[in-house]
């Protein structure tokens, strides 16, 4: 299989390739057009391998999925909120005592 130059991007591509892997230019169509223009018959298409048989896979045991934790933001947020509330209460009682 000789290499041909892609007319779109200049990348070296096999003449059996359907399209240029670099730019996607349809090499097979171009090669068929050039053969028809030169009066040469198109080669028969390469035989395709048979599709692989489908494999049946029995389902595995259905275990309950583990619940994902959300990172603990709820506990940290609660602690910070309690500290802020205690600080506000402390500053308010200190201000009332000064009056």
N, C-alpha and C positions, 0 to 999 in steps of 0.2 A: 504494500500500500504506500504509494508515494505521498509525500507531503506537498501541499499546494499552499500558495499564499492567499490569505483572505483578502478579497478586493476592498473590504470595508476598513479593516484596521491594520492589515499587513502581518498579522500573526500567522505562523506556520501551523497548518491544520492537515490532518489526514484527509485524503479524498473520499474516504468511506464515512466520514463524520456527517451527521445530519445538519449540524450547525456549528459555527465557530464558537468554541468555549469562551473566548475572550469577549466577543461583542454580540453573538447570537445571529450573525448573518447566515442565511440558509445555504450552506455549502452544497448539500445534496441537490437542491434545486438548480443551483448554478452549474454543477457538474453535468446534470441531465440536459440542461439547456445547451452547454458547450458540446456535448456528444451529439445532440440532435442537429446542431448547427454544422458539425463536421461530418454528419452522415453516418456516425457510428451508432450501432444499437446500444441501448441501455443494458447494463448487466442485470441479470436476475437478482431480485432482492435476496439478501442473506437469510437463511432459514432462522426462524426465531425459536428459541428453546421453549418447550412446553411449560405452561405455568406450573408452579409448585402446588402440590395437593394441599388442600386446606387441612390444618391440624386442629383437631378438637381438643380443647383444654378444659378439663373438668374444673368447675369453680372450687376455690379453696374454702376453708372454713370461714364463716362470717363472724368474725370477732368484732365486738363493739369498738368503735374508734375512740382513741383517747382524746379527751377535750384539751384543746390548746389553751395555755395560759396566756394572758394578755400583757405580761411583763411587770405586774405589780404596781402599776400607776395608781390604782385605787387606794392601796395602803399608804403609799407615800403622800398622796394628795390629802388623805384624811389626817395624817399626822401634821402636815404643814398647816392645814386649816385649823386644827385644834391649837397649835402653837400661836397662830395669828390671833385667834379669838382670846386666848389667855393673855396675850400681850396687850390687846385693846382693853380688856377688862382691867388689867393692872394699871395701865396709864389713865384710865377713866377714874378709878378709885383714888389714885394719887392726886389727880386734879381736884377731885371733890374734897379730899382731906386738906388741901391747901386753902380752900375757901373758907 
